[in-house]
Amino acid sequence: MILVDEAHWPWRDRLWCHLVSDTSLAELHEFARGLGVPERGFSGDHYDIPEDYRLRAIEAGARPVTSRQIVEALRAAGLRRPAARVDASGQPRTAAP
């Protein structure tokens, strides 16, 4: 099943939300393509989509859920990727000596 959370993440003067699958990445990619979401919106285990895509996603069959439910669904499906570990400049963090 495809899930979408609330649009409450601000970026570039817009609010964004997350689009995920609780089944497979293949299902997620197929659904996103159907909505016309660019591949660059994929972030390892989810798509970041702008608020105006959210209603379209729901009309196409995505289930509206909370952000917490998104994380729980990804973990339960074994699809959750760890958060990126980068410093303020975007470079990977190294382990402390």
C-alpha positions in Angstrom: 0.0 0.0 0.0 1.2 3.5 -0.7 1.2 6.0 2.2 1.5 9.8 2.3 2.0 11.9 5.4 1.0 15.5 6.1 2.7 18.3 4.2 4.6 20.1 7.0 8.2 20.1 5.9 9.1 23.6 4.5 11.6 23.9 1.7 11.9 26.5 -1.1 8.7 28.3 -0.2 6.6 25.2 -0.3 5.4 22.5 2.1 6.5 19.0 1.4 5.5 15.5 2.5 6.7 11.9 2.2 5.4 9.2 -0.2 6.2 5.6 0.8 5.3 2.0 0.2 4.7 -0.5 3.0 5.3 -3.3 0.4 8.2 -2.6 -1.9 10.3 0.1 -3.6 9.1 -1.2 -7.0 5.5 -0.4 -6.0 6.6 3.1 -4.8 8.5 3.9 -8.0 5.5 2.8 -10.1 3.1 4.9 -8.1 5.4 7.9 -8.2 5.8 7.6 -12.0 2.1 7.5 -12.4 1.8 10.8 -10.5 4.6 12.4 -12.6 7.0 12.7 -9.6 10.5 13.2 -10.9 13.1 10.5 -9.9 15.2 13.2 -8.2 12.5 13.3 -5.5 13.5 9.8 -4.3 15.4 9.8 -1.1 16.4 6.2 -0.5 13.2 4.9 1.1 10.7 7.6 0.2 9.8 10.4 -2.3 9.6 14.0 -1.2 6.6 15.5 -2.8 5.2 19.0 -2.7 1.8 19.6 -1.0 0.0 20.0 -4.3 0.9 16.4 -5.2 -0.5 15.1 -1.9 -4.1 15.4 -2.8 -3.4 13.8 -6.2 -1.7 10.9 -4.5 -4.7 10.4 -2.2 -7.1 10.5 -5.1 -4.9 7.9 -6.9 -5.2 5.5 -3.8 -2.5 6.6 -1.3 -3.5 6.3 2.3 -3.1 9.5 4.3 -1.2 8.8 7.6 1.0 10.6 10.1 4.7 11.0 9.8 5.1 8.5 12.7 3.1 5.9 10.8 5.3 6.4 7.8 8.4 5.5 9.8 6.6 2.6 11.5 5.4 1.2 8.1 8.9 1.5 6.6 10.5 -0.3 9.6 7.9 -3.0 9.6 8.4 -3.6 5.8 12.2 -3.7 6.3 12.5 -0.7 3.9 13.6 2.0 6.4 17.1 3.4 5.6 19.1 5.1 8.3 19.2 8.9 8.2 22.2 10.3 6.3 25.1 11.1 8.5 26.5 14.3 7.0 28.0 17.4 8.4 26.8 21.0 7.8 28.6 21.2 4.5 27.0 18.0 3.2 30.1 15.8 3.6 29.9 12.4 5.2 30.7 12.5 8.9 33.7 10.5 10.0 33.9 8.5 13.3 35.4 10.4 16.2 39.0 9.3 17.0 
